[in-house]
Amino acid sequence: MTARIVRSMVGGVLLVAAAAVHAGPKEDVDAAEEARYAAMVAGDADGLAKTLADEFVYHQPTGAVQDKPGYIRQVTGGAVKLFKAERYDVRINVYGDTAAVTGSTLVDAEMGGKPLRMDLRYLNVWVKRDGRWQLAARQSAVKPAPK
């Protein structure tokens, strides 16, 4: 083989590898969603803070509204213990540096010492700043029980 052919083959392999490592904005937003859930389950205040925008606001299923500091305290301070949060039926739409994510989450938690299992429907709004995705707003509601 000539050096030119070898360089072409190596270049092609590197392009394929680079594409696999950075698949695109939808995958980046999905990874940010997963990182937020992992931080919540682990009770990792710093990890959670990294995923939330400074102006983060959460309209919760109870009707309460939390800002970033309040939400981090709620999730990591022991008031709510999150054991599992499993996302499903997720749809991600990216509009430049903004993304809207809709989906559902099965949550196993404990609130006030009582077990809690919820099936939530949610809307998350993500913004891309400084090369990373941050959650700016979230609204969720408990799905009605099947009839």
MARMAR-603113 format. One record per residue: x, y, z of N, C-alpha, C, O in turn; residue in one letter. Coordinates in nm, 3 decimals, padded with zeros to 5 digits, always signed. Layout:
n_px;n_py;n_pz;ca_px;ca_py;ca_pz;c_px;c_py;c_pz;o_px;o_py;o_pz;marmar
X;Y;Z;X;Y;Z;X;Y;Z;X;Y;Z;a $
...
//
This chain:
n_px;n_py;n_pz;ca_px;ca_py;ca_pz;c_px;c_py;c_pz;o_px;o_py;o_pz;marmar
+00.084;-00.119;+00.000;+00.000;+00.000;+00.000;+00.087;+00.123;+00.000;+00.197;+00.126;+00.056;m $
+00.036;+00.222;-00.063;+00.111;+00.347;-00.062;+00.076;+00.427;+00.062;-00.026;+00.404;+00.126;t $
+00.162;+00.519;+00.094;+00.140;+00.603;+00.212;+00.011;+00.684;+00.197;-00.058;+00.710;+00.296;a $
-00.021;+00.723;+00.075;-00.143;+00.802;+00.050;-00.268;+00.721;+00.082;-00.362;+00.775;+00.142;r $
-00.273;+00.597;+00.044;-00.388;+00.511;+00.072;-00.401;+00.487;+00.222;-00.511;+00.491;+00.277;i $
-00.289;+00.462;+00.287;-00.290;+00.440;+00.432;-00.343;+00.565;+00.503;-00.425;+00.555;+00.593;v $
-00.294;+00.684;+00.462;-00.342;+00.808;+00.523;-00.492;+00.825;+00.501;-00.563;+00.869;+00.592;r $
-00.541;+00.792;+00.385;-00.685;+00.803;+00.356;-00.765;+00.708;+00.443;-00.871;+00.745;+00.495;s $
-00.715;+00.585;+00.460;-00.787;+00.488;+00.543;-00.789;+00.532;+00.689;-00.892;+00.524;+00.755;m $
-00.676;+00.578;+00.739;-00.667;+00.624;+00.878;-00.758;+00.746;+00.897;-00.827;+00.755;+00.998;v $
-00.757;+00.837;+00.803;-00.844;+00.955;+00.812;-00.990;+00.916;+00.815;-01.068;+00.973;+00.892;g $
-01.029;+00.818;+00.734;-01.168;+00.770;+00.735;-01.206;+00.708;+00.867;-01.316;+00.732;+00.918;g $
-01.118;+00.629;+00.922;-01.144;+00.566;+01.052;-01.158;+00.674;+01.160;-01.247;+00.664;+01.245;v $
-01.073;+00.774;+01.158;-01.081;+00.882;+01.257;-01.212;+00.960;+01.244;-01.270;+00.999;+01.345;l $
-01.258;+00.984;+01.121;-01.385;+01.055;+01.103;-01.502;+00.974;+01.159;-01.590;+01.030;+01.224;l $
-01.503;+00.844;+01.135;-01.608;+00.758;+01.187;-01.603;+00.756;+01.339;-01.707;+00.764;+01.405;v $
-01.484;+00.747;+01.396;-01.470;+00.746;+01.541;-01.515;+00.879;+01.601;-01.582;+00.881;+01.704;a $
-01.480;+00.989;+01.538;-01.522;+01.121;+01.587;-01.673;+01.135;+01.581;-01.733;+01.192;+01.672;a $
-01.736;+01.085;+01.476;-01.882;+01.091;+01.465;-01.948;+01.009;+01.575;-02.051;+01.050;+01.629;a $
-01.891;+00.895;+01.609;-01.948;+00.810;+01.714;-01.935;+00.877;+01.850;-02.024;+00.863;+01.934;a $
-01.826;+00.949;+01.873;-01.805;+01.014;+02.001;-01.899;+01.134;+02.015;-01.954;+01.157;+02.123;v $
-01.918;+01.210;+01.909;-02.005;+01.327;+01.913;-02.116;+01.307;+01.811;-02.102;+01.344;+01.694;h $
-02.225;+01.247;+01.857;-02.332;+01.210;+01.766;-02.419;+01.328;+01.727;-02.474;+01.329;+01.617;a $
-02.434;+01.428;+01.812;-02.515;+01.543;+01.777;-02.585;+01.604;+01.897;-02.576;+01.552;+02.008;g $
-02.656;+01.715;+01.874;-02.717;+01.788;+01.984;-02.826;+01.708;+02.057;-02.838;+01.721;+02.179;p $
-02.904;+01.629;+01.988;-03.007;+01.550;+02.057;-02.943;+01.453;+02.156;-02.991;+01.437;+02.268;k $
-02.837;+01.389;+02.114;-02.767;+01.296;+02.202;-02.701;+01.369;+02.319;-02.695;+01.316;+02.430;e $
-02.652;+01.490;+02.293;-02.592;+01.570;+02.401;-02.697;+01.609;+02.505;-02.671;+01.604;+02.625;d $
-02.815;+01.649;+02.458;-02.924;+01.684;+02.551;-02.966;+01.560;+02.629;-02.989;+01.567;+02.750;v $
-02.978;+01.447;+02.561;-03.015;+01.323;+02.628;-02.913;+01.287;+02.736;-02.950;+01.244;+02.845;d $
-02.786;+01.304;+02.706;-02.680;+01.276;+02.804;-02.691;+01.372;+02.923;-02.668;+01.331;+03.037;a $
-02.725;+01.499;+02.899;-02.743;+01.595;+03.007;-02.862;+01.556;+03.094;-02.856;+01.568;+03.217;a $
-02.970;+01.509;+03.032;-03.086;+01.461;+03.109;-03.045;+01.343;+03.198;-03.080;+01.339;+03.316;e $
-02.971;+01.250;+03.142;-02.927;+01.133;+03.220;-02.835;+01.174;+03.335;-02.843;+01.119;+03.445;e $
-02.747;+01.271;+03.309;-02.657;+01.319;+03.415;-02.737;+01.383;+03.529;-02.702;+01.367;+03.646;a $
-02.843;+01.456;+03.495;-02.925;+01.518;+03.599;-02.994;+01.412;+03.683;-02.994;+01.421;+03.806;r $
-03.051;+01.312;+03.619;-03.117;+01.204;+03.693;-03.017;+01.129;+03.781;-03.047;+01.096;+03.896;y $
-02.900;+01.102;+03.729;-02.797;+01.031;+03.807;-02.757;+01.113;+03.930;-02.741;+01.057;+04.038;a $
-02.742;+01.244;+03.914;-02.707;+01.330;+04.026;-02.818;+01.333;+04.130;-02.792;+01.335;+04.250;a $
-02.943;+01.333;+04.084;-03.057;+01.333;+04.178;-03.059;+01.204;+04.259;-03.073;+01.208;+04.381;m $
-03.046;+01.090;+04.193;-03.050;+00.961;+04.263;-02.933;+00.949;+04.360;-02.948;+00.894;+04.469;v $
-02.816;+01.000;+04.320;-02.697;+00.993;+04.405;-02.698;+01.097;+04.517;-02.616;+01.091;+04.609;a $
-02.789;+01.194;+04.511;-02.789;+01.302;+04.610;-02.669;+01.392;+04.595;-02.621;+01.448;+04.693;g $
-02.620;+01.407;+04.472;-02.499;+01.483;+04.441;-02.534;+01.629;+04.411;-02.570;+01.662;+04.298;d $
-02.524;+01.714;+04.511;-02.561;+01.855;+04.496;-02.476;+01.925;+04.390;-02.530;+02.001;+04.309;a $
-02.346;+01.901;+04.389;-02.258;+01.965;+04.290;-02.291;+01.918;+04.148;-02.298;+01.998;+04.056;d $
-02.311;+01.788;+04.132;-02.347;+01.734;+04.001;-02.480;+01.789;+03.952;-02.495;+01.822;+03.835;g $
-02.576;+01.799;+04.043;-02.706;+01.854;+04.006;-02.694;+02.001;+03.969;-02.753;+02.046;+03.871;l $
-02.618;+02.076;+04.048;-02.600;+02.219;+04.020;-02.540;+02.243;+03.882;-02.575;+02.340;+03.816;a $
-02.452;+02.156;+03.839;-02.389;+02.171;+03.708;-02.488;+02.153;+03.594;-02.469;+02.207;+03.486;k $
-02.594;+02.078;+03.617;-02.692;+02.054;+03.511;-02.800;+02.160;+03.505;-02.875;+02.166;+03.407;t $
-02.810;+02.245;+03.607;-02.917;+02.344;+03.615;-02.866;+02.484;+03.582;-02.759;+02.524;+03.627;l $
-02.944;+02.558;+03.502;-02.913;+02.698;+03.474;-02.939;+02.779;+03.601;-03.019;+02.739;+03.686;a $
-02.873;+02.893;+03.614;-02.892;+02.977;+03.732;-03.038;+03.020;+03.748;-03.085;+03.034;+03.861;d $
-03.109;+03.040;+03.637;-03.248;+03.085;+03.642;-03.348;+02.969;+03.647;-03.468;+02.990;+03.630;e $
-03.299;+02.849;+03.669;-03.384;+02.729;+03.671;-03.508;+02.749;+03.758;-03.500;+02.804;+03.868;f $
-03.621;+02.705;+03.706;-03.746;+02.705;+03.780;-03.818;+02.574;+03.750;-03.822;+02.528;+03.636;v $
-03.877;+02.515;+03.855;-03.947;+02.388;+03.842;-04.088;+02.402;+03.898;-04.106;+02.427;+04.017;y $
-04.185;+02.386;+03.811;-04.326;+02.380;+03.851;-04.356;+02.233;+03.878;-04.369;+02.152;+03.786;h $
-04.367;+02.200;+04.007;-04.376;+02.061;+04.050;-04.520;+02.008;+04.045;-04.615;+02.085;+04.041;q $
-04.534;+01.874;+04.046;-04.668;+01.815;+04.040;-04.757;+01.855;+04.158;-04.879;+01.851;+04.147;p $
-04.697;+01.894;+04.269;-04.774;+01.934;+04.387;-04.829;+02.076;+04.375;-04.913;+02.118;+04.455;t $
-04.781;+02.149;+04.275;-04.818;+02.290;+04.261;-04.711;+02.383;+04.314;-04.715;+02.503;+04.289;g $
-04.616;+02.328;+04.389;-04.505;+02.409;+04.441;-04.413;+02.451;+04.326;-04.405;+02.384;+04.223;a $
-04.345;+02.561;+04.347;-04.247;+02.610;+04.250;-04.113;+02.620;+04.320;-04.103;+02.679;+04.428;v $
-04.010;+02.564;+04.260;-03.876;+02.567;+04.317;-03.780;+02.639;+04.223;-03.789;+02.624;+04.101;q $
-03.688;+02.717;+04.281;-03.577;+02.772;+04.204;-03.458;+02.677;+04.220;-03.470;+02.573;+04.285;d $
-03.347;+02.712;+04.162;-03.230;+02.623;+04.164;-03.184;+02.589;+04.305;-03.172;+02.470;+04.336;k $
-03.159;+02.687;+04.393;-03.113;+02.650;+04.528;-03.216;+02.566;+04.604;-03.180;+02.470;+04.673;p $
-03.343;+02.602;+04.592;-03.447;+02.529;+04.663;-03.462;+02.386;+04.614;-03.483;+02.294;+04.694;g $
-03.450;+02.368;+04.484;-03.461;+02.234;+04.427;-03.343;+02.146;+04.470;-03.361;+02.029;+04.504;y $
-03.224;+02.202;+04.468;-03.106;+02.126;+04.510;-03.120;+02.085;+04.657;-03.089;+01.972;+04.692;i $
-03.165;+02.177;+04.742;-03.188;+02.144;+04.883;-03.293;+02.034;+04.897;-03.276;+01.940;+04.975;r $
-03.400;+02.045;+04.821;-03.508;+01.947;+04.829;-03.459;+01.807;+04.792;-03.490;+01.710;+04.860;q $
-03.381;+01.798;+04.685;-03.336;+01.668;+04.634;-03.222;+01.610;+04.717;-03.214;+01.488;+04.733;v $
-03.135;+01.695;+04.770;-03.016;+01.643;+04.838;-03.021;+01.659;+04.990;-02.933;+01.608;+05.060;t $
-03.120;+01.729;+05.041;-03.125;+01.758;+05.184;-03.198;+01.655;+05.268;-03.203;+01.668;+05.390;g $
-03.256;+01.553;+05.206;-03.321;+01.448;+05.281;-03.473;+01.458;+05.286;-03.538;+01.362;+05.326;g $
-03.531;+01.572;+05.248;-03.677;+01.584;+05.248;-03.739;+01.484;+05.151;-03.845;+01.426;+05.178;a $
-03.672;+01.465;+05.040;-03.714;+01.367;+04.940;-03.595;+01.276;+04.914;-03.485;+01.323;+04.886;v $
-03.618;+01.147;+04.924;-03.513;+01.050;+04.890;-03.555;+00.982;+04.761;-03.660;+00.917;+04.753;k $
-03.473;+00.998;+04.660;-03.501;+00.941;+04.529;-03.422;+00.812;+04.513;-03.299;+00.812;+04.521;l $
-03.492;+00.703;+04.491;-03.427;+00.573;+04.476;-03.409;+00.536;+04.329;-03.311;+00.471;+04.292;f $
-03.506;+00.576;+04.248;-03.501;+00.540;+04.106;-03.583;+00.641;+04.027;-03.690;+00.684;+04.071;k $
-03.532;+00.677;+03.911;-03.604;+00.763;+03.818;-03.574;+00.711;+03.679;-03.462;+00.722;+03.630;a $
-03.674;+00.655;+03.616;-03.657;+00.591;+03.485;-03.736;+00.666;+03.379;-03.859;+00.668;+03.383;e $
-03.665;+00.727;+03.284;-03.730;+00.802;+03.176;-03.777;+00.708;+03.066;-03.715;+00.606;+03.038;r $
-03.890;+00.745;+03.004;-03.937;+00.670;+02.887;-04.023;+00.761;+02.799;-04.064;+00.869;+02.841;y $
-04.048;+00.715;+02.677;-04.124;+00.795;+02.578;-04.068;+00.936;+02.563;-04.143;+01.034;+02.557;d $
-03.937;+00.945;+02.558;-03.870;+01.076;+02.553;-03.862;+01.124;+02.408;-03.827;+01.049;+02.317;v $
-03.896;+01.251;+02.389;-03.881;+01.318;+02.259;-03.799;+01.444;+02.281;-03.828;+01.524;+02.369;r $
-03.697;+01.459;+02.199;-03.607;+01.574;+02.210;-03.612;+01.652;+02.079;-03.590;+01.596;+01.972;i $
-03.642;+01.781;+02.090;-03.640;+01.870;+01.974;-03.542;+01.982;+02.004;-03.553;+02.050;+02.106;n $
-03.446;+02.001;+01.914;-03.342;+02.102;+01.933;-03.366;+02.216;+01.836;-03.388;+02.194;+01.716;v $
-03.361;+02.338;+01.888;-03.380;+02.460;+01.809;-03.259;+02.549;+01.833;-03.267;+02.644;+01.912;y $
-03.148;+02.521;+01.767;-03.026;+02.597;+01.789;-02.969;+02.567;+01.926;-02.929;+02.454;+01.954;g $
-02.965;+02.670;+02.012;-02.910;+02.654;+02.147;-03.019;+02.633;+02.252;-02.996;+02.654;+02.371;d $
-03.137;+02.593;+02.208;-03.249;+02.563;+02.298;-03.304;+02.427;+02.260;-03.308;+02.391;+02.142;t $
-03.347;+02.351;+02.360;-03.407;+02.220;+02.334;-03.529;+02.203;+02.423;-03.529;+02.242;+02.540;a $
-03.633;+02.142;+02.366;-03.753;+02.106;+02.442;-03.756;+01.954;+02.450;-03.746;+01.885;+02.349;a $
-03.770;+01.904;+02.571;-03.773;+01.760;+02.593;-03.904;+01.726;+02.661;-03.938;+01.783;+02.765;v $
-03.978;+01.633;+02.603;-04.099;+01.583;+02.667;-04.081;+01.434;+02.690;-04.011;+01.366;+02.615;t $
-04.144;+01.386;+02.794;-04.133;+01.244;+02.822;-04.206;+01.209;+02.950;-04.282;+01.289;+03.005;g $
-04.182;+01.089;+02.994;-04.241;+01.039;+03.117;-04.130;+00.983;+03.205;-04.024;+00.943;+03.157;s $
-04.156;+00.981;+03.334;-04.060;+00.927;+03.430;-04.132;+00.846;+03.536;-04.228;+00.894;+03.598;t $
-04.087;+00.724;+03.557;-04.133;+00.645;+03.671;-04.039;+00.676;+03.786;-03.918;+00.659;+03.773;l $
-04.094;+00.720;+03.898;-04.015;+00.762;+04.012;-04.047;+00.675;+04.132;-04.164;+00.657;+04.168;v $
-03.943;+00.620;+04.194;-03.954;+00.553;+04.323;-03.880;+00.640;+04.422;-03.760;+00.663;+04.409;d $
-03.953;+00.688;+04.523;-03.894;+00.783;+04.618;-03.955;+00.762;+04.756;-04.039;+00.674;+04.779;a $
-03.909;+00.846;+04.845;-03.964;+00.851;+04.979;-03.979;+00.998;+05.015;-03.886;+01.077;+04.999;e $
-04.098;+01.035;+05.063;-04.122;+01.173;+05.101;-04.183;+01.174;+05.241;-04.288;+01.113;+05.264;m $
-04.117;+01.242;+05.332;-04.165;+01.244;+05.470;-04.169;+01.106;+05.532;-04.256;+01.078;+05.616;g $
-04.078;+01.019;+05.494;-04.070;+00.884;+05.548;-04.168;+00.786;+05.486;-04.173;+00.670;+05.525;g $
-04.247;+00.831;+05.390;-04.346;+00.745;+05.326;-04.304;+00.712;+05.184;-04.260;+00.800;+05.109;k $
-04.318;+00.583;+05.145;-04.283;+00.547;+05.008;-04.374;+00.618;+04.909;-04.492;+00.643;+04.935;p $
-04.317;+00.650;+04.795;-04.389;+00.724;+04.694;-04.350;+00.670;+04.557;-04.232;+00.663;+04.524;l $
-04.449;+00.631;+04.479;-04.425;+00.587;+04.341;-04.513;+00.673;+04.252;-04.635;+00.677;+04.268;r $
-04.449;+00.741;+04.158;-04.522;+00.830;+04.068;-04.485;+00.800;+03.924;-04.374;+00.757;+03.893;m $
-04.581;+00.824;+03.837;-04.558;+00.820;+03.693;-04.583;+00.963;+03.645;-04.698;+01.007;+03.638;d $
-04.476;+01.033;+03.611;-04.484;+01.174;+03.574;-04.476;+01.194;+03.423;-04.410;+01.117;+03.353;l $
-04.541;+01.295;+03.376;-04.525;+01.345;+03.239;-04.455;+01.479;+03.255;-04.492;+01.557;+03.343;r $
-04.355;+01.510;+03.172;-04.279;+01.633;+03.193;-04.244;+01.705;+03.065;-04.247;+01.649;+02.955;y $
-04.211;+01.832;+03.082;-04.154;+01.917;+02.978;-04.032;+01.983;+03.038;-04.042;+02.050;+03.141;l $
-03.918;+01.965;+02.976;-03.793;+02.029;+03.017;-03.746;+02.122;+02.906;-03.753;+02.088;+02.788;n $
-03.699;+02.239;+02.943;-03.641;+02.334;+02.848;-03.493;+02.348;+02.881;-03.457;+02.391;+02.990;v $
-03.409;+02.312;+02.785;-03.263;+02.317;+02.801;-03.207;+02.431;+02.716;-03.258;+02.459;+02.608;w $
-03.102;+02.494;+02.766;-03.030;+02.596;+02.691;-02.881;+02.558;+02.688;-02.827;+02.504;+02.784;v $
-02.819;+02.589;+02.576;-02.676;+02.558;+02.563;-02.596;+02.685;+02.590;-02.610;+02.786;+02.520;k $
-02.511;+02.678;+02.693;-02.426;+02.790;+02.731;-02.286;+02.739;+02.760;-02.267;+02.635;+02.821;r $
-02.188;+02.815;+02.714;-02.048;+02.779;+02.738;-02.019;+02.636;+02.696;-01.941;+02.566;+02.761;d $
-02.082;+02.592;+02.588;-02.056;+02.459;+02.532;-02.124;+02.344;+02.603;-02.095;+02.228;+02.573;g $
-02.215;+02.372;+02.699;-02.284;+02.262;+02.767;-02.431;+02.295;+02.784;-02.471;+02.411;+02.789;r $
-02.511;+02.189;+02.794;-02.655;+02.204;+02.810;-02.691;+02.218;+02.957;-02.640;+02.144;+03.041;w $
-02.780;+02.314;+02.987;-02.828;+02.338;+03.122;-02.980;+02.343;+03.122;-03.041;+02.399;+03.031;q $
-03.040;+02.283;+03.223;-03.185;+02.283;+03.235;-03.231;+02.418;+03.291;-03.193;+02.457;+03.401;l $
-03.313;+02.490;+03.212;-03.361;+02.623;+03.252;-03.499;+02.618;+03.314;-03.530;+02.697;+03.403;a $
-03.583;+02.525;+03.268;-03.720;+02.518;+03.320;-03.772;+02.376;+03.308;-03.739;+02.302;+03.215;a $
-03.855;+02.339;+03.407;-03.915;+02.206;+03.409;-04.056;+02.219;+03.464;-04.082;+02.295;+03.557;r $
-04.146;+02.144;+03.404;-04.281;+02.131;+03.457;-04.320;+01.985;+03.447;-04.298;+01.921;+03.344;q $
-04.377;+01.932;+03.555;-04.421;+01.793;+03.551;-04.555;+01.778;+03.619;-04.596;+01.860;+03.702;s $
-04.623;+01.672;+03.582;-04.754;+01.641;+03.639;-04.765;+01.491;+03.657;-04.709;+01.413;+03.580;a $
-04.839;+01.451;+03.760;-04.863;+01.309;+03.782;-04.968;+01.263;+03.682;-05.072;+01.327;+03.665;v $
-04.937;+01.152;+03.616;-05.034;+01.097;+03.521;-05.153;+01.040;+03.597;-05.136;+00.985;+03.706;k $
-05.272;+01.054;+03.542;-05.387;+00.993;+03.610;-05.377;+00.841;+03.608;-05.319;+00.783;+03.516;p $
-05.434;+00.780;+03.709;-05.434;+00.633;+03.718;-05.515;+00.576;+03.601;-05.617;+00.634;+03.562;a $
-05.471;+00.463;+03.545;-05.548;+00.403;+03.435;-05.687;+00.362;+03.485;-05.706;+00.323;+03.600;p $
-05.783;+00.373;+03.394;-05.922;+00.338;+03.431;-05.952;+00.193;+03.406;-06.063;+00.147;+03.431;k $
//
